[in-house]
């Protein structure tokens, strides 16, 4: 049995786990604010030239979820542009569920799926 591929995969996983992360320049600028009753995550979309400052834009959505994964849970998410878009309560809870799902999928990003095999396919 060839275990060389498995060793390389394990080494890559360990090196990513224990290496220092470089600051991500593609991530949006954001800050957290703590008020008397709630903690807010404010993403500054004013200077962004990459996306359209909303969840319907793929670039923005990717960055919003990456920020939500990296930051502790908040009570309010604000996309700050010409008009602020606020997410609280049930809509914010759903966004956190999606962010968690996306984060869990990263485990499989290095997975190697075997090619389609006519003899193995019925057993799958």
Backbone as a ProteinNet text record, in pm:
[ID]
protein_1_A
[PRIMARY]
XXXXXXXXXXXXXXXXXXXXXXXXXXXXXXXXXXXXXXXXXXXXXXXXXXXXXXXXXXXXXXXXXXXXXXXXXXXXXXXXXXXXXXXXXXXXXXXXXXXXXXXXXXXXXXXXXXXXXXXXXXXX
[TERTIARY]
84.1	0	88.7	55.4	133.1	82.1	168.7	129.1	198.7	274.7	348.2	252.7	143.5	45.4	-18.2	-42.8	-101.7	-5.7	123	222.4	230.5	230.7	237.5	114.9	-2.2	-124.5	-119.6	-72.4	-62.1	38.4	153	253.9	199.2	124.2	64.8	-34.9	-115.5	-215.1	-147.2	-42.2	28.6	101.1	161.2	233.2	136.5	16.6	-82.3	-135.1	-147.2	-201.2	-107.3	23.7	119	198.2	173.4	246.9	176	253.3	195.3	120.7	2.2	-76.7	-29.7	-18.2	15.9	-112.2	-102.5	-222.1	-281.3	-410.9	-479.2	-517.3	-454.7	-478.8	-613.4	-668.3	-793.1	-915.4	-896.4	-1007.7	-1052	-1180.9	-1236	-1191.7	-1190.9	-1161.4	-1284.3	-1262.8	-1375.6	-1329.6	-1427.6	-1399.6	-1516.2	-1488.8	-1595.5	-1617.7	-1741.9	-1777.2	-1866.4	-1831.6	-1908.8	-1983.6	-2116.1	-2197.4	-2253.1	-2341.9	-2396.8	-2465.9	-2540.6	-2624.1	-2583.5	-2498.8	-2467.1	-2328.3	-2278.7	-2151	-2180.8	-2118.8	-2143.5	-2016.5	-2033.4	-1926.2	-1958.7	-1870.9	-1895.6	-1792.8	-1840.7	-1753.8	-1759.7	-1643.1	-1633.9	-1629.7	-1739.9	-1750.9	-1731.4	-1708	-1701.6	-1589.1	-1472.7	-1358.8	-1339.5	-1432.3	-1416.7	-1442.2	-1352.5	-1369.8	-1390.8	-1394.4	-1403.2	-1546.6	-1636.5	-1772.1	-1876.1	-2000.8	-2113.3	-2168.1	-2089.4	-2120.9	-2249.8	-2267.5	-2386.9	-2370.1	-2461.9	-2456.3	-2485.9	-2545.5	-2574.7	-2453.2	-2346.1	-2222.6	-2128.7	-2079.5	-1994.6	-1867.7	-1800.6	-1677.5	-1706.9	-1809.6	-1846.7	-1891.1	-1973.9	-2024.3	-1909.4	-1811.2	-1694.9	-1620.8	-1596.5	-1525.3	-1606.8	-1736.5	-1822.5	-1817	-1830.3	-1826.5	-1688.9	-1582	-1447	-1428	-1479.3	-1469.8	-1552.1	-1672.7	-1759.4	-1698	-1625.6	-1559.6	-1445.5	-1371.6	-1253.3	-1284.1	-1395	-1428.8	-1526.3	-1521.1	-1621.4	-1762	-1859.9	-1998.5	-2042.2	-2117.6	-2166.8	-2319.8	-2378.1	-2523.7	-2576.4	-2485.6	-2528.2	-2416.3	-2452.3	-2358.8	-2402.4	-2307.2	-2337	-2244.9	-2304.7	-2228.6	-2240.1	-2131.4	-2134	-2088.6	-2180.3	-2153.7	-2231.4	-2278.5	-2359.7	-2480.8	-2543.2	-2648.6	-2599.1	-2624.2	-2583.8	-2687.6	-2638.6	-2726.6	-2700.9	-2804.7	-2793.7	-2854	-2787.6	-2837.9	-2835.4	-2951	-2964	-3059.5	-3066.2	-3165.7	-3157	-3271.3	-3282.5	-3198.5	-3193.9	-3114.5	-2965	-2919	-2778.2	-2746.8	-2841.1	-2822.7	-2807.3	-2887.8	-2877.8	-2743.1	-2695.2	-2564	-2453.1	-2462.5	-2362.9	-2369.5	-2488.9	-2501.2	-2434.9	-2456.8	-2393.2	-2241.6	-2194.4	-2049.9	-1988.4	-2055.9	-2007.1	-2004.3	-2106.6	-2111.3	-1994.9	-1970.7	-1859.6	-1726.7	-1711.7	-1588.4	-1567.9	-1674.2	-1663.8	-1626.6	-1665.4	-1631.7	-1482.6	-1412.7	-1268.8	-1190.1	-1241.6	-1174.7	-1158.1	-1253.1	-1252.7	-1185.6	-1128.4	-1070.6	-950.5	-878.7	-763.3	-796.3	-921.7	-960.4	-943.4	-898.8	-884.6	-996	-1081.5	-1192.8	-1147.7	-1168.2	-1126.3	-1209.8	-1150.3	-1219.6	-1339.2	-1432.3	-1550.1	-1506.5	-1551	-1513.9	-1642.1	-1652.5	-1772.3	-1802.1	-1698.4	-1723	-1751.7	-1697.9	-1717.6	-1842.9	-1887.5	-1997.3	-2124.7	-2169.3	-2292.6	-2279.7	-2158.5	-2139	-2138.6	-2122.3	-2115.1	-2247.6
-118.3	0	124.7	219.5	342	443.4	480.1	576.8	710.5	725.1	850	968.1	950.1	1057.8	1095.2	996.3	1022	1100.4	1065.5	1138.1	1283.8	1307.2	1444.9	1524.2	1460.9	1528.7	1562.3	1467.6	1492.3	1602	1600.2	1704.3	1842.1	1849.6	1977.7	2025.8	1934.2	1971.2	2020.8	1951	1992.7	2125.2	2143.7	2269.1	2386.9	2367.6	2475	2500.9	2394.8	2407.6	2485.6	2461.8	2521.1	2637.6	2675.9	2788.4	2918.7	3026.4	3157.5	3203.1	3256.1	3304.7	3443.7	3464.3	3596.1	3678.9	3808.1	3891	3883	3866.4	3852.1	3990	4028.9	4161.2	4168.2	4052	4052.9	4062.3	4050.2	4055.8	4200.9	4220.8	4355.3	4415.7	4546.8	4617.6	4610.7	4578.9	4568.5	4600.3	4623	4646.3	4591.9	4565.9	4526.1	4639.6	4657.2	4764.3	4705.8	4735.7	4689.1	4807.1	4798.6	4902.2	4845.9	4918.8	4874.8	4739.4	4718.7	4599.1	4497.2	4534.9	4440.1	4462.5	4356.5	4362.4	4362	4454.4	4468.5	4442.2	4382	4363	4455.1	4552	4652.1	4633.3	4599.3	4579.7	4706.6	4766.3	4893	4865.4	4892.7	4866.9	4993.7	5105.9	5234.1	5239.4	5189.3	5198.3	5077.1	4984.4	4859.6	4881.1	4827.1	4832.8	4693.8	4592.7	4453.9	4405.1	4449.7	4395.9	4505.1	4461.4	4554.1	4570.1	4533.5	4558.9	4493.2	4368.3	4298.2	4148	4077.7	3931.6	3870.2	3946.7	3893.3	3895.5	3961.3	3964.7	3853.5	3766.2	3653.1	3694.7	3799.2	3844.1	3892.5	3973.2	4024.7	3911.2	3821.5	3710.5	3625.2	3598.1	3518.7	3587.9	3717.2	3791.5	3803.2	3824.7	3835.3	3705.6	3592.1	3463.6	3437.3	3474.5	3455.4	3538	3659.5	3743.8	3683.8	3637.9	3579.9	3453.8	3377.2	3256.2	3292.9	3398.4	3436.2	3514.9	3584.2	3670.1	3599.6	3632.3	3577.9	3624.5	3547	3576.3	3712.7	3784.9	3917.6	3917.8	4026.8	4041.4	4113.3	4179.7	4263.2	4269.5	4252	4264.5	4384.4	4473.5	4593.5	4596.6	4607.1	4631.8	4781.4	4852.4	4998.1	5049.8	5110.4	5171.5	5302.5	5345.7	5466.6	5452	5333.6	5296.6	5176.1	5174.1	5060.2	4949.6	4827	4709.7	4637	4624.2	4560.4	4420.9	4328.7	4192.3	4160.9	4124.5	4091.6	3973.6	3919.8	3817.9	3693.7	3654.5	3530.1	3532.5	3646.5	3653.9	3640.7	3699.3	3686.8	3544	3481.1	3342.1	3251.8	3274.7	3196.7	3219.6	3343.4	3372.4	3299.7	3293.6	3219.8	3069.6	3016.7	2874.9	2847.4	2935.7	2920.1	2933.3	3028.9	3047	2922.8	2865.3	2742.8	2626.4	2616.5	2510.9	2525.3	2646.9	2672.7	2639.7	2675.8	2646.2	2495.3	2420.7	2274.6	2211.7	2272.9	2219.1	2230.8	2323.8	2340.3	2213.9	2130.8	2005	1918.5	1928.4	1843.9	1908.5	2025.9	2095.6	2022.9	1946	1871.5	1726.7	1689	1550.1	1515.2	1394.3	1344.7	1243.8	1275	1187.7	1095.4	963.7	871.7	891.8	855.2	866.7	772.4	799.9	715.2	578.2	476.6	339.6	260.9	197.5	121.7	8.6	-56	-167	-118.1	-3	48.7	135	194.2	289.8	234	112.3	61.9	45	22.8	2.8	134.2	245	375.1	421
0	0	0	-82.9	-94.4	7.9	101.3	204.4	186	79.2	57.2	42.6	-32.3	-48	83.7	168.1	299.1	386.5	381.7	461.5	418.5	286	237	279.7	273.1	314.1	462	544.8	688.5	718.9	649.3	670.7	634.8	523.4	484.2	588.7	640.4	741.4	868.6	913	1034.1	1013.9	898.2	875.2	871.7	815.6	815.6	955.6	1034.6	1169.5	1260.9	1248.8	1341.2	1283.9	1160.4	1103.4	1138.2	1141.2	1167.6	1043.6	1066.2	953.8	914.9	784.7	734.2	728.7	752.1	743	602.9	596.5	468.7	416.5	307.2	250.4	177.7	137.6	62.2	152.2	283.2	376.5	396.2	407.6	425.5	558.8	564.7	688.5	778.2	904.9	997.8	1139	1225.1	1367	1448.4	1574.1	1665.3	1763.7	1799.6	1892.5	2001.4	2124.2	2238.6	2298	2295.9	2359.7	2489.8	2552.7	2681.1	2672.3	2565.3	2559.5	2453.7	2359.5	2253.1	2194.4	2131.1	2061.3	1911.8	1839.5	1696.5	1617.4	1501.7	1404.6	1288.1	1263.4	1159.9	1049.5	931.6	815.7	732.4	708.2	635.9	486.3	419	275.1	191.6	256.9	184.6	81.9	115.8	25.8	-63.5	-59.6	-134.3	-283.2	-364.3	-509.6	-568.3	-481.9	-527.5	-545.3	-460.6	-462.7	-450.7	-427.3	-420.1	-278.5	-179.1	-38.2	8.4	-27.7	17.6	11.1	74.1	75.5	-60.5	-150.9	-283.5	-376.1	-335.8	-414.5	-366.8	-457.4	-415.8	-341.5	-386.3	-319.8	-177.8	-163.8	-31.1	60.5	8	88.5	141.1	54.9	96.3	210.9	197.4	302.4	430.6	418	536.7	615.5	546.7	616.6	676.7	607.8	662.9	790	790.4	909.9	1023	992.2	1095.2	1155.7	1075.4	1124.9	1219.4	1186.5	1264.4	1391.1	1394.5	1508.5	1602.3	1731.7	1824.4	1785.1	1824.6	1788.9	1843.5	1760.9	1797.5	1795.2	1843.1	1844.9	1721.7	1650.3	1537.9	1434.6	1307.7	1195.9	1113.6	1084.4	1006.5	885.6	766.3	643.8	618.3	642	639.7	503.7	432	302.7	301.6	186.4	180.3	272.9	267.9	362.5	440.5	569.8	652.4	641.7	629.4	631.6	762.3	841.7	973	969.2	1035.6	1052.1	1200.7	1252.8	1394.4	1408.8	1527.4	1559.5	1472.7	1418.6	1342	1214.1	1145.1	1022	1052	1162.1	1200.5	1244.3	1314.6	1356.7	1234.3	1131.1	1008	939.9	938.9	880.2	955.6	1088.6	1167	1139.3	1119.3	1083.2	948.6	851.8	720.5	730.1	808.4	826.4	890.3	988.9	1052.2	955.7	871.5	770.4	672.8	627.6	535.3	601.4	727.4	800	812	835.8	844.7	711.1	601	469.1	437.8	504.5	478.8	510.1	597.7	632.4	507.7	416.8	298.7	178.3	192.9	78.1	19.4	100.7	51.5	18.2	30.4	6.2	-140.5	-161.8	-297.6	-322.5	-417.7	-450.7	-562.5	-546.9	-652.1	-777.8	-888.9	-1016.7	-1018.8	-1107.8	-1121.3	-1170.8	-1100.6	-1132.9	-1157	-1269.3	-1304.2	-1208	-1154.6	-1062.6	-921.3	-884.6	-748.8	-736.4	-846.1	-841.7	-779.2	-812.8	-749.7	-598.3	-549.4	-405.8	-328.9	-396.4	-327.5	-281.8
[MASK]
++++++++++++++++++++++++++++++++++++++++++++++++++++++++++++++++++++++++++++++++++++++++++++++++++++++++++++++++++++++++++++

